Amino acid sequence: MTDNAWPNEPTPEQIRRAWSATVSALPVGTRITGQVVGRRPFGVFLRIDDVPHAVGLADIGSMPPGASLPALGAQISGEVFWHTDHNHQVRIRLNEWIDHN
């Protein structure tokens, strides 16, 4: 699975330069909404509303047994639970996965 639909994707340089502002705008515990822009075997990438250079990742490590990855283009909501500094990703736990637990 390698579905991708991120028009006008931010460049790695834009993401790196915006990282401090992204972490400030999206502290752990922040509720987010966004759109699924990429699907991979390990999770989904999200475009987070109102934070244009943020890369959100909901990985299968936070997905409950029996749940499935949301579809490409799906509008989702969730909560920030971690910041991964080395690759500038905001880790997200999706509401639909929280509700399964």
C-alpha positions in Angstrom: 0.0 0.0 0.0 1.5 3.3 -1.1 -1.5 5.7 -1.5 -0.5 9.3 -1.7 -2.6 12.5 -2.2 -0.8 15.4 -0.7 -1.1 18.2 -3.2 1.5 21.0 -2.8 3.3 18.9 -0.2 5.6 20.9 2.0 9.3 20.4 1.2 11.6 18.7 3.8 13.3 22.1 4.2 10.0 23.9 4.9 9.1 21.2 7.4 12.5 21.4 9.1 12.4 25.2 9.3 8.9 25.2 10.8 9.6 22.5 13.3 9.9 24.7 16.4 6.7 26.6 15.5 4.9 23.3 14.8 5.9 21.9 18.2 4.7 25.2 19.9 1.4 25.1 18.0 0.7 21.4 18.6 1.8 20.5 22.2 1.1 17.0 23.5 -2.6 16.7 24.3 -3.7 19.1 21.5 -6.9 18.0 19.7 -6.4 18.1 16.0 -8.4 17.7 12.8 -7.0 17.0 9.4 -7.1 15.0 6.2 -5.4 11.7 5.4 -2.9 12.4 2.6 -0.8 9.3 2.6 -1.3 5.6 3.5 1.5 3.2 4.2 1.7 -0.2 5.8 2.9 1.4 9.0 0.2 4.1 9.3 -1.3 7.2 7.7 0.1 10.7 7.1 -2.1 13.6 7.9 -2.3 17.2 6.8 -3.2 19.0 10.0 -5.7 21.8 9.7 -4.3 25.3 10.3 -0.6 24.1 10.6 0.5 23.9 7.0 4.0 22.6 7.4 3.2 20.0 10.0 3.5 16.3 9.1 1.1 14.2 11.2 1.6 10.5 11.5 -0.9 8.0 13.0 1.0 4.8 13.1 -0.2 1.2 13.6 1.5 1.1 17.0 -1.4 3.2 18.4 -4.1 1.3 16.4 -6.2 -1.2 18.4 -6.6 -4.8 17.3 -9.3 -5.1 14.6 -9.2 -1.4 13.6 -8.3 -0.4 10.1 -6.5 2.6 8.6 -8.7 5.5 7.5 -9.1 6.0 3.8 -7.1 8.4 1.7 -8.8 11.8 1.8 -10.8 11.0 5.0 -11.3 13.9 7.4 -10.1 12.7 10.8 -9.6 14.0 14.4 -7.4 12.9 17.1 -4.8 14.0 19.7 -1.1 14.8 19.6 0.8 12.3 21.8 4.4 12.7 20.8 6.8 14.8 18.7 9.5 12.9 16.7 12.4 15.4 16.4 14.7 13.4 14.2 12.1 13.3 11.3 9.9 16.3 12.3 6.7 14.3 12.7 3.8 15.0 15.0 2.5 11.7 16.3 -1.3 11.4 16.4 -3.7 9.0 18.1 -6.9 9.0 16.1 -10.2 9.4 17.9 -11.6 6.3 16.2 -8.7 4.3 17.7 -9.1 5.9 21.2 -12.8 4.9 21.2 -11.9 1.2 20.5 -9.9 1.0 23.8 
